[in-house]
Amino acid sequence: MAKKQKGINPDLEAAVSKMLKEVMADPMASITDKTKVIDRALKLEAIKLKMSDDEWGAGFGAVDDEDE
C-alpha cells in the first residue's frame, strides 16, 4: 500500500485559485458567492500555515504564567 502524500493537493490549490479569480472578475457574481470563495481560499491558507508551523498547537495544555 502506498504512503499517503502529505500536504495540500496541488490540484485543489489550483482549483481554489482559479475559482477565486473567476468569481472575483465576474460582475454577475453576488456578494455571497464572492465571500464563500474568499472563505475557502482563506481556509486553505490557514491549513497551509498549520502544516508548516511545527509549534502550532504546542501551547495547548501548557501552564500559563498569568493564571498563577
Contacts in CASP RR format, 6 or more apart in sequence:
PFRMAT RR
TARGET T0000
AUTHOR 0000-0000-0000
METHOD contacts of the structure
MODEL  1
MAKKQKGINPDLEAAVSKMLKEVMADPMASITDKTKVIDRALKLEAIKLK
MSDDEWGAGFGAVDDEDE
6 51 0 8 1.000
7 51 0 8 1.000
8 44 0 8 1.000
8 47 0 8 1.000
8 48 0 8 1.000
8 51 0 8 1.000
12 44 0 8 1.000
13 44 0 8 1.000
16 37 0 8 1.000
16 40 0 8 1.000
16 41 0 8 1.000
16 44 0 8 1.000
17 41 0 8 1.000
19 37 0 8 1.000
19 40 0 8 1.000
20 37 0 8 1.000
20 38 0 8 1.000
20 40 0 8 1.000
20 41 0 8 1.000
23 29 0 8 1.000
23 33 0 8 1.000
23 34 0 8 1.000
23 37 0 8 1.000
24 34 0 8 1.000
24 37 0 8 1.000
49 56 0 8 1.000
50 56 0 8 1.000
END
